[in-house]
Amino acid sequence: MTTTRLTLAAPCCALGAPPVSSAEAESIAPMFKALGDPARLRLVSLIAAQPEACVCDLVAAFPLSGPTISHHLKVLRQAGLVDCERRGTWVYYWVRPEALAQLSALLGRPTSAAASR
């Protein structure tokens, strides 16, 4: 019986950049976990679409209660994706550019297949 070995010029799923370190994975994983909820993903999208967003506008954009939106915003803050500031009665949110840069750097890494096209 003969055995055939398959030799690939480049692994099909190899990234064009080195893999993330343990420290990078520990820092980025909570962001992806927070974005795993559709409401939170949409919240980040709405906040990122403008320089800052008032919580009053965010609550109005969802069929969810104010406390539920507040919970989702708290999760996004704890993950480091957004930051906020209270001004009088309202709280204003904005995305943290450094967090988006971390996610973009990871997601934007070219694959060997994409690089060869």
C-alpha atoms as one frame of an Amber mdcrd trajectory, in Angstrom:
protein
   0.000   0.000   0.000   1.390   3.391  -0.970   0.839   6.581   0.964   0.486
   9.872  -0.859   1.706  12.988   0.920   0.207  16.292   0.013   2.652  19.161
   0.031   1.247  22.676  -0.055   3.264  25.681  -1.103   1.599  27.682   1.657
  -0.870  26.562   4.306  -4.406  27.363   3.184  -5.348  29.185   6.359  -2.065
  30.833   7.345  -2.173  34.516   8.217   0.251  36.827   6.496   1.285  38.175
   9.901   2.412  36.481  13.088  -0.353  35.095  15.319  -1.594  37.182  18.211
   0.258  36.821  21.478  -1.388  35.578  24.656  -1.495  39.146  25.975  -3.146
  40.423  22.786  -5.695  37.611  22.898  -6.507  38.412  26.551  -7.034  42.069
  25.643  -9.045  41.545  22.442 -11.256  38.566  23.399 -13.577  40.580  25.711
 -14.236  42.985  22.825 -15.317  40.170  20.533 -17.400  38.650  23.322 -19.165
  41.981  23.864 -19.797  42.328  20.130 -21.270  38.817  20.006 -24.670  40.178
  21.004 -26.664  41.716  18.115 -27.936  44.628  20.224 -24.414  45.515  21.368
 -23.037  45.202  17.843 -25.733  47.570  16.619 -25.096  49.963  19.531 -21.405
  50.181  18.637 -22.348  50.749  15.010 -24.740  53.569  15.916 -22.211  55.180
  18.251 -19.377  54.882  15.716 -21.490  56.527  13.008 -21.181  59.886  14.775
 -18.651  61.718  16.943 -20.754  60.978  20.037 -24.224  59.674  20.784 -26.627
  60.612  23.543 -28.112  57.696  25.435 -31.541  59.231  24.803 -31.077  58.687
  21.055 -29.726  55.166  21.543 -32.689  54.068  23.664 -35.092  55.441  21.057
 -33.434  53.348  18.315 -34.247  49.982  19.956 -37.363  48.087  20.987 -35.628
  47.446  24.332 -36.110  49.063  27.721 -33.815  51.788  28.991 -32.308  49.525
  31.676 -31.543  46.864  29.057 -29.776  49.409  26.840 -27.870  50.658  29.904
 -26.748  47.101  30.634 -25.515  46.635  27.063 -23.660  49.958  27.204 -22.045
  48.925  30.491 -20.802  45.690  28.873 -19.372  47.686  25.950 -17.640  50.080
  28.373 -16.185  47.205  30.409 -14.875  45.606  27.212 -13.141  48.877  26.361
 -15.064  49.515  23.143 -16.828  52.728  24.166 -16.393  55.471  26.701 -18.861
  57.981  28.066 -19.384  61.239  29.897 -22.358  62.459  31.896 -23.557  65.945
  30.992 -26.419  66.993  33.190 -29.183  64.424  32.873 -27.790  62.648  29.800
 -24.817  60.417  29.149 -22.918  60.722  25.870 -21.016  57.806  24.330 -18.226
  57.545  21.770 -16.165  54.665  20.448 -12.604  54.280  21.650 -10.461  54.564
  18.495  -7.670  52.469  20.010 -10.095  49.576  20.581 -11.312  49.719  16.993
  -7.694  49.887  15.837  -6.913  46.674  17.756  -9.863  44.875  16.182  -9.068
  46.233  12.729  -5.434  45.203  12.990  -6.430  41.643  13.807  -9.243  41.382
  11.269  -7.270  43.184   8.593  -4.375  40.738   8.602  -4.084  39.398   5.066
  -4.333  35.679   4.540  -1.774  34.014   2.309  -4.578  33.210  -0.158  -5.671
  36.847  -0.296  -2.104  38.064  -0.610  -1.462  35.813  -3.607  -4.451  37.140
  -5.577
